[in-house]
C-alpha cells in the first residue's frame, strides 16, 4: 500500500521493483494505491490502470489535505476493501500518511502481520518552528499507534534506523536497502551517442531528482556561482518541478548563470533518462536530507564521479572507500573546493568512477526482494 503507484519517485520505484521480484519468485501480490499521479501539484490520473506489470492494482480516491504537510490524506474505501480481501500480509509505505493508519487498523482488527517501510524524512529546515514541532508530534503519534501494531518496521539505512528509533519500537526495526537493475544500467550508450540523443552539451554536471526545497538546489547554485567561470561547465537539472523551478530560474539569472543552468524537466522514458546520465561528466546531489538516495546508485552504475552532501544515509550508500566527494550541507566553501577539484582533476574523477562502479555491485533488486520475502515468511 502506498499513495502513488506507477509514478515517478524513489518510493514508487522501490515498490514497483520489489513487486516485480516477488512475483518472479512465485508470490501473489496485489497493490493498493490512490488515484493520484503527482502529489506536489495534485494531479490525478486520467485513465488509471488496474494492472501494472501483470499485477492487479486497486486505486482509491484521495482528497486534498486541509493543512498541506500536516493533515493526513485518507483513502475512502481502502479499509473495507482490505477487510474483504483479507491478505496474508500487509505492507504499507511512507510515514505521516493516513493510509498507514488505515492499514494498521485492518491489521489490528483481522490479526494480519503488518510491515511498514517508513521512508522517513524529518521536517525541512526551512519549515517554521511551529510546523516542525507539529510534525514531531505526528512522529510520536505514529510510533504509539501504527508502529506499535506493526510486526516489522523497515528502513533503508542505519542512519534512518536511528532516526525512527527515537519514536518507534527499536526491536522491530530492520534495515533493508533498495537496489538497482544492474543489467539495464550496464548497457548504456557511449557519452557521445548519449549526448546526440539528448541534445545536451559535450560536458555537463548532472543533478537528477525533484526540484523541491529539501534537495539543496539553492545551496548548489550559490556554490556553483563561486567557481571561476573558466572552470565551470553547464549544470543540468533533471526532474519534475515540485514548486521550486521558478525560484531557481530567478536565482540563476541573479547569479549570472542563466546560460549555464539547463532545466531539463522530467524524462519519463527510461532509455532517455539513462542516456542523460551516460553523457554527463559528474553527478551532484546537494540535498538537505536523504534517507538513502536511490539516485546515487544510478550515478555509480553509470560510472559518474559523485559530489554529494554528507547527510542522512548518503555516507552509507557511497561507503567509506571514497566512492564520492562528501561535503557538509550549507558549507559553501567546502562545496566550492569540491566542485573545483571535481571539474579540474580528471584523475580524481576516474578514481571516484572506479570506486563507484565497484560499490554499486552490492545493491540489486534481487537482493532486496529476497530480504523482504524472508521477512514476510518469518512473520
C-alpha positions, 0 to 999 in steps of 0.5 A, a space after each residue: 500500500 502506498 499513495 502513488 503507484 506507477 509514478 515517478 519517485 524513489 518510493 514508487 520505484 522501490 515498490 514497483 521493483 520489489 513487486 516485480 521480484 516477488 512475483 518472479 519468485 512465485 508470490 501473489 501480490 496485489 497493490 493498493 494505491 490512490 488515484 493520484 499521479 503527482 502529489 506536489 501539484 495534485 494531479 490525478 490520473 486520467 485513465 488509471 490502470 488496474 494492472 501494472 506489470 501483470 499485477 492487479 492494482 486497486 486505486 482509491 480516491 484521495 482528497 486534498 489535505 486541509 493543512 498541506 504537510 500536516 493533515 493526513 490524506 485518507 483513502 475512502 474505501 481502502 479499509 473495507 476493501 482490505 477487510 474483504 480481501 483479507 491478505 496474508 500480509 500487509 505492507 504499507 509505505 511512507 510515514 505521516 500518511 493516513 493510509 498507514 493508519 488505515 492499514 494498521 487498523 485492518 491489521 489490528 482488527 483481522 490479526 494480519 502481520 503488518 510491515 511498514 517501510 517508513 521512508 522517513 524524512 524529518 521536517 525541512 529546515 526551512 519549515 517554521 518552528 511551529 510546523 516542525 514541532 507539529 510534525 514531531 508530534 505526528 512522529 510520536 503519534 505514529 510510533 504509539 499507534 501504527 508502529 506499535 501494531 506493526 510486526 516489522 518496521 523497515 528502513 533503508 539505512 542505519 542512519 534512518 534506523 536511528 532516526 525512527 528509533 527515537 519514536 518507534 519500537 527499536 526491536 522491530 526495526 530492520 534495515 533493508 536497502 533498495 537496489 538497482 537493475 544492474 543489467 539495464 544500467 550496464 548497457 548504456 550508450 557511449 557519452 557521445 551517442 548519449 549526448 546526440 540523443 539528448 541534445 545536451 552539451 559535450 560536458 555537463 554536471 548532472 543533478 537528477 531528482 525533484 526540484 523541491 526545497 529539501 534537495 539543496 538546489 539553492 545551496 548548489 547554485 550559490 556554490 556553483 556561482 563561486 567557481 571561476 567561470 573558466 572552470 565551470 561547465 553547464 549544470 543540468 537539472 533533471 526532474 519534475 518541478 515540485 514548486 521550486 523551478 521558478 525560484 531557481 530560474 530567478 536565482 540563476 539569472 541573479 547569479 549570472 548563470 542563466 546560460 549555464 543552468 539547463 532545466 531539463 524537466 522530467 524524462 519519463 522514458 527510461 532509455 532517455 533518462 539513462 542516456 542523460 546520465 551516460 553523457 554527463 561528466 559528474 553527478 551532484 546531489 546537494 540535498 538537505 536530507 536523504 534517507 538513502 538516495 536511490 539516485 546515487 546508485 544510478 550515478 555509480 552504475 553509470 560510472 559518474 564521479 559523485 559530489 554529494 552532501 554528507 547527510 542522512 544515509 548518503 555516507 552509507 550508500 557511497 561507503 567509506 572507500 571514497 566512492 564520492 566527494 562528501 561535503 557538509 550541507 550549507 558549507 559553501 566553501 567546502 562545496 566550492 573546493 569540491 566542485 573545483 577539484 571535481 571539474 579540474 582533476 580528471 584523475 580524481 574523477 576516474 578514481 571516484 568512477 572506479 570506486 563507484 562502479 565497484 560499490 554499486 555491485 552490492 545493491 540489486 533488486 534481487 537482493 532486496 526482494 529476497 530480504 523482504 520475502 524472508 521477512 514476510 515468511 518469518 512473520 
